[in-house]
Amino acid sequence: MINQIFWSIQLILYFFTPNASQLKIKNPKMTAFMKLRLSQYPNLNFRKNFIYLKNIDKKLIHAVIIREDFNFWNHKGFDLEQIKNAFIKNIISGRWKNGASTLTQQLSKNLYLSPKKSLFRKNIEFLIALKLEKYLTKERILELYLNLIELGNGIFGVESASQVFFGHSCEILSVLEVAQITSII
């Protein structure tokens, strides 16, 4: 009975999560994180320059995947092995400090949710991630993630970060510059 109620709630929540299909071809103008930053800092000067995935330095792409979501190309929006490992670490430490969010889950949080930590928010993040994986290619998910990730005060996306920190595009980065951008994430 409880199992049926749980899955019924999941199904209802799934239908009330945002429709991700428009993201196939449309780049979002604002994300939930951007709106949050504007509410916190009304005079914040946003830096946001979209760049296509094919133009981002391959070293940066590989470094981000290795650091944030090693199994990105192989999962469907969530990584059960990472979730299990994080859960065990959290139980052992007695605190909920280890996460297991995939790039897809991080994108769903940045696009539609808040950084607030709760099981309900994590559940919604999971459901949105399923929709992102359903409607978008892995390349598009990665492209959106790299363009919308917050990398400093009002700096969104790897192109903006590269311009601000290094004075040039992220099309060609040194290994040190890749390490610096990746470490900010």
N, C-alpha and C positions, 0 to 999 in steps of 0.2 A: 504493500500500500504506500509506504513512504517513498519507495523507489519510483512508483508511478507518479506521485505528486512531484517529486524532484524533476523527472523528465518532462512532465507537463509544464512546469514553471520554466524549464530551459527552452522549451519550444516556444512558449509565449514570449519570453525575453528575446529570443532570436529574431522573431518577427518585428519587434519594436526597436531593434538596433538599427543604426544608420544603413542606408543602401549604399554599398560600395561600388556598384557597377559603373557609376558615372566617372569614377577615378580611372577607368581604362584610358580615357582620352583627355580628361579635364584635370588640370592641376589646381589643387585647393588654394584659394587666396589667403585664407586664414585657417588656423588650427585651434583646437581648444587650448593648447599651450600658449600660442600667440595671444589669444584673447585673455588668458590668465595674466600674462606678463603686462599687457596693456592696462588691465584693471589694477595691477600692483604698482605700475610705473606709467602713469598717463602720458608723460612726455618722452617715453622711450623711443629712440630712433631705431626702427627695425631695419635690419639688413637681410635681404632675402633675394638671392639671384638663382633662378632655376637653371640647371645644367642637365643635359641628357646623359644617361648612364654611359653611353658609348664614348663620351668626351671626358669622363672622370678617369684620372690616372689609375691604371689597373692595380698598382701597388696599394693604393688607398682602399680600393674595393676589397681586395684580398685581406688586407689588415683588419678592416672593420668586420668582415665575416668571421675571421679567425678569433677576434677578440670578443665579439658580441654573440655570435650564433654559429658555431662551427658546423653544425648539421643543417644549416639553412637550406641548401639545395635538396635535402632528403626528407624533410618533414612537411606536414600539411598545416603549419601554423603554430604548432606546439610540439615540444620535445619531451616525451614522457620520461626518458632517461634522466634528463636534466631536472625535471620536476621532482622525480624520486630522490635524486642526489641532494637537491636543495632542501627538500622536506627532512631528510635524514640529518643534514647539517644543522637545520633549525631546531630539530628535536634535541640533538646533542648539546647545542649551545644554550637552549632554553629561550631563545629569542627568534623572532621572525626577521632575520637580517639578510638571508640569502634568497635571491630570486632566481627564476629560471625562465625569464621572458625571452622569447625569440624576437628576431627583428620584426616579424609580422605583428607580434603582440605589442612591441614597443611602438610601432607605427600606429596601431589602433588606439593606443593610449594617447599618443601625441595628437592625433587627428581629432579625436572625439571625447576624450575623458580628461581627468585631472591626475596630478601626481599623488593624490591622496591614496594611502594604502588601506585597503579593506578587502575582505573576501568577496563582497558584492561587486566592487569595482573590478577586481581580478576576474570574476566570472563574466562580466560584461565585456571586458577586454578579450577574453578567450572567444566569446561568441562573435565579436566583430572580426577577430583574426580569422575565424573560419570563413566569414563572408569575404574578407580580402583575398584569402587563398582560393575561394571559389571563383571570383570574378576577375582577378588579376593574375598576370604571369609573375613568376618569381623575379624576373628582371624589372618589371614595373614596380613591384613591392620594394625592391632594393633601391630603385631610382627615387621613389617617393620618400623612402626613409632617409636617404642621403641628402635630399633637398629640404627636408622638414625638421631634421634633428636640431635641437638647440645646442649651440656650441659657444656660448658666451652671452653676455648681457645684450639681448636684442639681435643676436647673430644666429640666423637659421640657415642651415645647409652648409655643405662642405665647400661650395663655391664662394659663398660669402665669407666663411671662415678663412679660406685661403687668401682672398683679396684683402681682408682686414689684417691678418697676421703676417702675411708674406708679400703682399703687394702684387700678386699675380694669380692667374687662374689655377684651379686644381687639375687642369688638364695635364700638367707636367709638374710633379712634385719630387723633391729629393726624399730619400729614405728618412732623414731627420724630420722633414716637414710632415710626412705621413705619420711618423711616430707621435709628433706633437698633436696633430688633429685627432688621431685615434685615442690618445690619452685623455683628451677633453671629454670624449663620450663616456 
